[in-house]
Amino acid sequence: MNDNLKQLLKEASKGQPPPPTPLFETSLSEQPVEIKEKVEEQPIQQTFVETQEEKQVVEQSISVGVAALTSWLPLNVSKFENMKMVTISVRDVKPDVDLVLAVSDLETPDSKRLKIIEGANTQFVLNLPGVAMSVFNSGYYILFAHPQHQNMFIKGYSLRNNLFVVLCLAHSGMLLPYNMFKVKKKTTTVTLILPPEESIIQKLDTPLDRRIFELRYRQSEKAKVLPKVKDAVEWMLARAVETTDVNHLIQIDNVLMNTLK
């Protein structure tokens, strides 16, 4: 797993290199905003959910709390090499409502651009350690680490102030989605089901149904020969690295999830 972590982080941050020393002085400061209220970390609990098919199958899951972005980001931003927090002191402007970030420019990585996340105090993320984060015009994306399972990562997409969660199995340098859901408003905890590793890994080596794959993702019609599911997955993940639209990223993960079933 450790050998593949750098590759996963590279894909998660869209291949952005570490930012140079920020050029913000005087009225701009890169110190994290002051946290006025603490968000209690929700304890991780082990629960077991039983389902009945041909025989009883036991799935292991955990409950994870959610936290306001304004409280979560100052505790995690130091892990993200492609961005820094910026504090702007302006009269009559509340410092804990919106967030200002200095983010590495995709076109010129040696420079930065300012990104503003409005209403960040009402936007919620999973209360898990952050591994990587990217901010786009359409929203932002966060990769979370599972606190106990090194081969599981969680993607969080913010789209129009809604949080979409994608559970992924980390295998051979790839993040393989297997579950996706939207977090409802006023939700305090979410349940994360651990990945069915064996079935996902076995699926990678099976022949790809190209017709169904093209129906799910029309852009794949121009792709070269994709004999196996693994070939299609690698092709889709390569497209995701070049994508900066949250809607498109969610679509790609949805296609991957259904292809791996």
N, C-alpha and C positions, 0 to 999 in steps of 0.2 A: 504493500500500500504506500509506504513512504517513498518508494521510487517513482510512483506515479503522481504524487501530490503536486510537484512543481508544474507538471503538464496540466493538471486540473485547474490550478490557479491561473495559469496562462490563459486557458480557454475562458475561465470565469471572468477575468478582467480584460478580455478582448485583446490580449497580447500587449497591453500597455506597459512600457518600461517604468522603473521607479522614477518619480518626478524629481527634478532638480530642486535646489534650495529655493523656496518660494520668495517672490519679490514683492512682499506685502509689508509695508511699514506704516508709520504714523497712525492713521485712523483704522487701518486694517491690521488685525492680529490673528494669528493662527492658533491661539489658545482655544481649547474647547469651551463652548458656552457653559455658563454656570448652571448646574443642575439644582433646581429649586425644590424638587421633591423626589424622594427616592422611590424607585419602582422595585417592590419586593420580588426577588427571583422565585418563581414557582418551583417547588421541589419536583424532581423527576420521580414518577411513580411507575412501578411495573404492574401492569394489569394483563389479564388474559381474556381473550374474547373467543367464544366457541361458536362454530358454525357446523351445520349438518348437511353433508352432501351424500356420497356413497358411504362415507364413514366420518367419524368425528375428527375435525382438524383443529388444532390449537394454534392460534397466531399470537405472537408476542407483540405488545404495543406499549408505548409510553405516552403520558400526558405532559404537554409542554405549555407553559404560560405565554402570554403575549405582553409586549411592552410598547410604550410610546416611542416613536423614532427619536424624538428630542432627548429622551433619557438613555436610549440604547446606543445611539451613535457615538457620543463622547467616550463611552467605555470600550468601543471597538474600532474607532477610526484609525488608531495607530497601527493596526494590522493591515491596512489597505495602502499599498505603495503608490497608487495612482491618484490619491486625493488627500486633501487637508481641510480641516474645518477653519472657517474664517469668522471672526467676531467683528461685527460692525456696530459701533455705538452711535445711535441716532436718537435724538430727543423724541419722545412720544411713540417710539417703536419698541414693542415688547421683544426682548431678546430670545424668548423661549417659544415663539409661535412659528416663525419661519427659520429655515436653515440655509446658510450660505456656504458653499463648498468650492474650493479651488481644485479643479479636476484636470488631469492631463488631457491635452487636445489630441484627438485621434489622428488628425492630419499632420500635426506638428508636435510630436510627443515631448519635445524639449520645452514647450511652453504650456501654459495653463489657461483655462477659461473658467469664469465664474458660473456656477449653477445654483439656482435658488429652488429649494423645495418649500413651497408654500403650504401653510397649515400642517407643518410636520408634527405639531403637538397632538393632532387628531388622527395621525396615521400610525398604524400599529405594525409591528414586526414580531417574529418569534423571539422569545427570550432565550436564545441560544448563542454560543460564540460565533462571531462572524469570521469568515475566511476570506471573502472577496466581495467587492461591491462595484457596480458600474451605474452611472447616472446618465440617462438619455433624455431627449426632449419629451418623449412619451411617458416617462416614468423612470423607475430605477429597479435594479436587480441586485439581490443579496444572496450569497452562497453561505449557508450555515453548516457548521460541523455538528455531527451527532456527539453528544458528550460521552457515550459509552461504546459506540460501534464505529471503528475506523473505516469500515467499508460502506458507510452510509452517509450521504450528504443531503441537504435539503435546500432547494431553491425557493426564494421568495420574490415574487414579482409584484410591484406596485403599479396598478393601472387605474387611473381615474379614482384614486383614493381607496381602491379595493386591493386586498391582499390575496394573491393566488399562490398556493403552496404546491410544489412538485417534489415528491420523494424520489430519491435516486440511489441506485446501487453503483458504487465505484468499482470498476473492473477493467483491468488492462488499460489504464489511462483514459477510460471513458466514463461519463456519468450517464447511467441508463435509467430513465424515468419508468416508474411502475405504478405510481398513484398521483392523482392531481385533484385538488379541491379548492374552493373559494372560501375564505374565512368570513363568516357572517358578522355583521355589525354587533357590537357589544359582547362579542365572544371573549371569554377570559382564558380559556384553555383549548387546545386542539389535541387530537389523538394522532400519533404517528405510528403507522404499522411498519414493522421491520420488513426488509425486502425478502422475497422468495428467491434466494440466490440461485439455487440449483436449476429451477425452471427457466430463469432468465438466461443464465449462461448456456444452457442446452439449446435454447431458442436461437442464439446467435449463429449456431452452426447448421441451422436448417435452411433449405432452399427458400428463396424469396418469391412470393407471389407478386410478380411485377405489376400485374393489372390492378390488383387491390391497392398496392403501394402508390401507383400513379393516381388512382381515384382519391386517395387520402391527401396527396400532395402533388398538385398538377405540375409544379415546376420540375418534378423528377422525370418528366417525359424526355428531357434533353440530356439526362444523365447517361453515362456510358453503361456498359454491362455491369449489372449488380447481381451476381449469382446467388449470394447468400444474404441472410438477414444482417449479418455483421457488416457486409459491404455497404448495405443501405444505411445502416446506423452510422458508420464512419463518414459517409457522404453527407448525411444530414447534420452531423456534429460540426463538420467543416463549414457548412453554410451558417450555422449558429454563431460561429466565431466572428463572421463578417457582418452579422446582423446587429443593428442598433435600434430596432423597434421592438418594444415590449410585446405588442400584439403578435408579431411574427415569431418571436421567441417562444411564446406560449403555444402557438400553432405547431412549431417544430417539436416541442416536447410532447404535445398531444399525439402527433403522428408517431413519434418514437415509442411512446407508451403502448399505443395500439399495435404497432408492428412487433413489439416484443411479447405480446400476450400469447 
